Structure formats: C-alpha cells, structure tokens
C-alpha cells in the first residue's frame, strides 16, 4: 500500500539536451556565456519524497550531478527511456551499492528494460566480475498503461509519451509531473495530468524537431495541461536563461542545473528563483 506524500522536493540535476550546453567548440553567445544557468548537463532529476530518495534517469553526467547535489542515497531509479543521454550513468550506481550495501531497483517500461539488457548485458550476469565489480541493480518492468506503480512505497503514475517512433515514460507523483523527451503527448495522457502544481516539460529548441517539442509546441501543451507552474527542460543552446526568462508569462520558467522546488501542502517554494 502506497504512503501519502507529505513532502516533495524536486532537484533538476541536468537541464540540457543530449549534447549538453555548451556544445563542444560552439562559439554562440549561450555556449560562451558565463552565467552558470546556461551550463546544462544531460537531463536527470532527483526527487526527495517523504524520507525516500529517487532519481529519474541517470545521465552520463550523473557522477558530477550526484556530487554537486550531495545525493546521500538512492532508493530507486525510474527510467524514461533508454537513449544514452538518459542511461549513460547507470554504472555510477555502483558507488551507492557500496554506501548502502544493497541492490538498487531500476524501473522501466518494456523498451527501457529490453535495451538496458542488450546494451549492458554484463550487469545481469551471475558473476560480479573482476576488480571493483559492476553496479548491482534489480531491473523491474512496468506497463505504460498501468494505473500506477509502487516504488519504495510511493505511488507513481506512468504517462505514455511519443518520442519519434517509440513510446517513453513520463511520470506523475502527487501533484508534480515530469515529461521529457517527447514530440507528442497522446490524448489519453491528459486525464493523468490534471490539477498539477508543477510540470517539468520537454522544450528542446525554437525550431521544429522530429522527436522533441519545440518552444511553441511546449507552450501549447503547457497551456492545455494548466499546471500552476511550468518549467521547461532538456534545452539546447537556443535559450539564454536571463534574456529568455524575461519574455515568459507568469507561471512559466526555465530549468537550470541545481534548481530545487519544494511542494508541501500545495505551497510551492523555489529557493533559487
């Protein structure tokens, strides 16, 4: 039986697209900016719910993110999908195996589970390997159309999204939802996205893209969902944090690495805004 949520703290570990920002050798103003809010590691999220600690996606930058945010433990990982920029840090979970002296469960839908087993088969062999061994994980599959999944005693609602030719998992927990890496939100998803306090939503760039939302599309979806606060993430170098933020209407903002948002009794506190 799931536990009621009394405290929810959201920390953006990475707000960037698959290349990160700055892009290698790019000389544009955003990539050359000294504003730390324009330095974007690959997308990952840390959720502190009651006394539990969860991560959504483990990017290739996860070691740096975990150190910067001082993540003390990980009770479970939830995957949105198996593209490298979202699973490249799986082996960094080994450090938490050492600290916690336990296997860490990873939750994913069929695509994520299938690809993780194919790309990292050694994680699922009976031998722990030589030297320091490998990350010890317990891979758990769920259905995208499930009403909810229980993770560490907390109820998460999966949200099926379209990302090119594949379906990825968004997540709702309490009155917060995280929807990254999608070019389309199916009609069936909207009934799962009502009455949100905070929505973090994919927004890759200003021009159209085959597998991600551009800014205009993200705004249209955000307005339809109607969350009290919408935060755009998974951004490339189209967005200068300070100048672009000044153009956004009330209730809309850009993510940045390290940004933390707390939701408690329907009160939103953003200490970094």
C-alpha positions as CSV (number, residue, x, y, z in Angstrom):
1,X,0.0,0.0,0.0
2,X,1.4,3.4,-1.0
3,X,2.3,6.1,1.5
4,X,0.6,9.6,1.4
5,X,3.0,12.3,0.3
6,X,3.8,14.9,2.9
7,X,6.9,16.4,1.4
8,X,8.2,16.6,-2.2
9,X,11.4,18.2,-3.2
10,X,12.4,18.3,-6.8
11,X,16.0,19.0,-7.8
12,X,17.0,19.4,-11.5
13,X,20.3,17.6,-11.8
14,X,20.6,18.3,-15.6
15,X,18.5,20.5,-17.8
16,X,20.3,20.0,-21.1
17,X,19.9,18.0,-24.3
18,X,22.0,15.1,-25.4
19,X,25.0,17.2,-26.3
20,X,24.9,19.3,-23.1
21,X,25.4,23.0,-23.2
22,X,27.9,24.4,-24.1
23,X,28.3,22.3,-27.2
24,X,31.8,21.3,-28.0
25,X,33.6,24.1,-29.8
26,X,30.4,26.2,-30.2
27,X,31.0,29.9,-30.2
28,X,27.4,31.1,-29.9
29,X,26.6,33.6,-27.1
30,X,24.8,30.9,-24.9
31,X,27.7,28.4,-25.2
32,X,30.2,31.2,-24.4
33,X,28.1,32.6,-21.5
34,X,29.5,32.9,-18.0
35,X,26.0,32.5,-16.5
36,X,26.0,29.2,-14.7
37,X,22.3,28.8,-15.5
38,X,23.4,28.4,-19.2
39,X,25.7,25.4,-18.3
40,X,23.4,22.4,-18.9
41,X,24.4,18.8,-18.1
42,X,22.4,16.0,-19.6
43,X,18.8,15.5,-18.2
44,X,18.3,13.8,-14.8
45,X,16.1,14.6,-11.8
46,X,16.3,13.9,-8.1
47,X,13.1,13.5,-6.0
48,X,13.0,13.6,-2.2
49,X,9.6,12.3,-1.2
50,X,8.9,11.9,2.5
51,X,12.0,10.1,3.7
52,X,12.8,8.5,0.3
53,X,15.3,9.4,-2.4
54,X,14.5,8.7,-6.1
55,X,16.3,9.5,-9.3
56,X,14.6,9.8,-12.7
57,X,17.2,8.8,-15.4
58,X,20.9,8.5,-14.8
59,X,22.7,10.7,-17.3
60,X,26.3,10.3,-18.5
61,X,27.0,13.3,-16.1
62,X,25.4,11.6,-13.1
63,X,28.6,11.3,-11.0
64,X,29.1,15.1,-11.3
65,X,25.4,15.7,-10.6
66,X,25.4,13.5,-7.5
67,X,28.4,15.2,-6.1
68,X,27.1,18.7,-6.8
69,X,23.7,18.0,-5.3
70,X,25.1,15.8,-2.4
71,X,22.7,12.9,-3.0
72,X,23.1,10.8,0.1
73,X,21.3,7.6,-1.1
74,X,19.1,6.3,-3.9
75,X,16.2,4.1,-3.0
76,X,15.2,3.5,-6.7
77,X,15.7,4.8,-10.2
78,X,13.0,5.4,-12.7
79,X,13.8,5.5,-16.4
80,X,12.0,7.5,-19.1
81,X,13.7,5.6,-22.0
82,X,17.0,4.0,-22.9
83,X,18.7,6.7,-25.0
84,X,22.3,7.1,-23.9
85,X,21.9,10.6,-22.5
86,X,19.4,9.1,-20.0
87,X,21.1,5.8,-19.0
88,X,24.8,6.5,-19.5
89,X,25.4,6.9,-15.8
90,X,23.9,3.5,-14.7
91,X,27.4,2.3,-13.7
92,X,27.7,5.2,-11.3
93,X,25.1,3.5,-9.1
94,X,27.9,1.2,-8.0
95,X,29.0,3.9,-5.6
96,X,25.6,3.7,-3.9
97,X,25.8,-0.1,-3.8
98,X,29.0,0.4,-1.8
99,X,27.4,3.0,0.5
100,X,24.0,1.3,1.0
101,X,25.2,-2.3,0.9
102,X,22.2,-3.3,-1.2
103,X,20.9,-3.8,-4.7
104,X,19.2,-0.7,-6.3
105,X,15.9,-1.3,-8.2
106,X,15.6,0.3,-11.6
107,X,12.1,0.7,-13.0
108,X,11.4,0.9,-16.8
109,X,8.8,0.0,-19.4
110,X,9.5,-2.7,-22.0
111,X,11.7,-0.6,-24.3
112,X,14.0,0.5,-21.5
113,X,14.2,-2.9,-19.9
114,X,14.9,-4.6,-23.3
115,X,17.6,-2.1,-24.3
116,X,19.3,-2.0,-21.0
117,X,19.7,-5.8,-21.0
118,X,21.0,-5.7,-24.6
119,X,23.5,-2.7,-24.1
120,X,24.8,-3.6,-20.7
121,X,24.5,-7.4,-20.5
122,X,27.3,-7.8,-18.0
123,X,25.1,-6.1,-15.4
124,X,22.9,-9.2,-15.5
125,X,25.4,-11.9,-15.4
126,X,25.7,-14.0,-12.2
127,X,29.4,-13.2,-11.8
128,X,30.2,-9.9,-10.2
129,X,33.3,-9.5,-12.4
130,X,36.9,-8.8,-11.5
131,X,38.3,-5.8,-9.7
132,X,35.6,-3.5,-8.3
133,X,32.7,-5.3,-9.9
134,X,29.7,-3.7,-11.5
135,X,26.6,-1.9,-10.4
136,X,24.2,-4.2,-8.7
137,X,20.7,-3.4,-9.9
138,X,17.3,-5.1,-9.9
139,X,15.6,-4.3,-13.2
140,X,11.8,-4.1,-12.8
141,X,9.4,-3.8,-15.8
142,X,6.1,-2.0,-15.7
143,X,3.3,-1.3,-18.2
144,X,3.0,2.2,-19.6
145,X,-0.8,2.0,-19.3
146,X,-0.7,0.9,-15.6
147,X,-2.9,3.0,-13.4
148,X,0.1,3.4,-11.1
149,X,3.3,1.7,-10.0
150,X,4.5,1.5,-6.4
151,X,8.2,2.4,-6.0
152,X,9.6,2.4,-2.5
153,X,6.1,2.7,-1.0
154,X,5.3,5.8,-3.2
155,X,2.7,5.7,-6.0
156,X,3.9,6.9,-9.4
157,X,1.6,7.3,-12.4
158,X,3.3,6.5,-15.7
159,X,2.5,8.8,-18.6
160,X,2.9,7.3,-22.1
161,X,4.6,9.9,-24.5
162,X,5.7,9.6,-28.1
163,X,9.3,10.2,-28.9
164,X,9.9,9.6,-32.6
165,X,8.8,6.0,-33.4
166,X,9.0,4.9,-29.7
167,X,7.0,5.4,-26.6
168,X,8.7,6.8,-23.5
169,X,7.6,7.1,-19.9
170,X,6.7,10.4,-18.2
171,X,5.9,10.3,-14.5
172,X,3.4,11.9,-12.2
173,X,3.8,11.7,-8.4
174,X,1.5,13.7,-6.2
175,X,0.8,17.0,-7.9
176,X,4.0,17.0,-9.9
177,X,4.7,15.6,-13.4
178,X,7.9,15.2,-15.4
179,X,7.6,14.9,-19.1
180,X,10.8,14.9,-21.1
181,X,11.9,13.6,-24.5
182,X,8.7,13.7,-26.5
183,X,7.3,15.2,-29.6
184,X,3.7,14.4,-28.9
185,X,1.6,14.0,-25.8
186,X,-1.2,11.5,-26.7
187,X,-4.8,12.4,-25.9
188,X,-5.1,9.6,-23.3
189,X,-2.3,11.3,-21.2
190,X,-4.2,14.5,-20.4
191,X,-6.6,12.8,-17.9
192,X,-3.5,11.9,-15.9
193,X,-2.2,15.4,-15.9
194,X,-5.0,17.4,-14.2
195,X,-4.5,19.6,-11.2
196,X,-0.8,19.8,-11.2
197,X,1.2,22.3,-9.0
198,X,4.4,21.8,-11.0
199,X,5.0,20.4,-14.5
200,X,8.6,20.0,-15.9
201,X,8.3,19.7,-19.7
202,X,10.5,18.9,-22.7
203,X,11.5,22.0,-24.7
204,X,14.5,21.4,-27.0
205,X,14.7,24.4,-29.2
206,X,12.9,27.2,-31.0
207,X,12.6,25.4,-34.4
208,X,10.8,22.2,-35.0
209,X,12.3,18.8,-34.3
210,X,11.2,15.2,-35.2
211,X,11.4,13.8,-31.7
212,X,11.2,16.7,-29.3
213,X,8.9,19.6,-28.5
214,X,9.9,23.0,-29.8
215,X,9.1,26.0,-27.7
216,X,5.7,26.8,-29.4
217,X,4.6,23.2,-29.1
218,X,5.7,23.0,-25.4
219,X,3.8,26.2,-24.6
220,X,0.6,24.9,-26.3
221,X,0.7,21.7,-24.3
222,X,1.6,23.5,-21.1
223,X,-1.4,25.8,-21.5
224,X,-3.7,22.9,-22.1
225,X,-2.4,21.0,-19.1
226,X,-2.8,24.1,-17.0
227,X,-0.2,23.4,-14.2
228,X,0.2,26.3,-11.7
229,X,3.9,26.3,-12.6
230,X,5.5,25.0,-15.8
231,X,9.3,24.6,-16.0
232,X,10.9,23.9,-19.4
233,X,13.9,21.4,-19.6
234,X,16.0,19.3,-21.9
235,X,17.1,22.5,-23.6
236,X,19.7,23.2,-26.2
237,X,21.6,26.4,-26.8
238,X,18.7,28.4,-28.2
239,X,17.8,29.6,-24.7
240,X,19.8,32.2,-22.9
241,X,18.5,31.9,-19.3
242,X,18.3,35.5,-18.3
243,X,17.0,37.1,-21.5
244,X,14.6,34.4,-22.4
245,X,13.2,34.1,-18.9
246,X,12.2,37.8,-19.1
247,X,9.9,37.0,-22.1
248,X,7.9,34.2,-20.3
249,X,4.5,34.8,-18.8
250,X,3.9,34.3,-15.1
251,X,3.9,30.7,-14.0
252,X,6.4,29.7,-16.8
253,X,10.2,29.4,-16.3
254,X,13.3,27.6,-17.5
255,X,15.0,24.8,-15.6
256,X,18.7,25.1,-14.7
257,X,21.1,22.6,-13.2
258,X,20.7,22.6,-9.4
259,X,17.3,24.3,-9.3
260,X,15.3,23.0,-6.4
261,X,11.5,23.2,-6.0
262,X,9.6,22.1,-2.9
263,X,5.9,21.2,-2.8
264,X,4.3,20.9,0.6
265,X,0.6,21.2,1.3
266,X,0.1,22.8,-2.1
267,X,2.7,25.6,-1.3
268,X,5.4,25.9,-3.9
269,X,8.8,27.1,-2.7
270,X,11.6,27.7,-5.2
271,X,14.6,28.9,-3.2
272,X,16.6,29.5,-6.4
273,X,14.1,31.6,-8.3
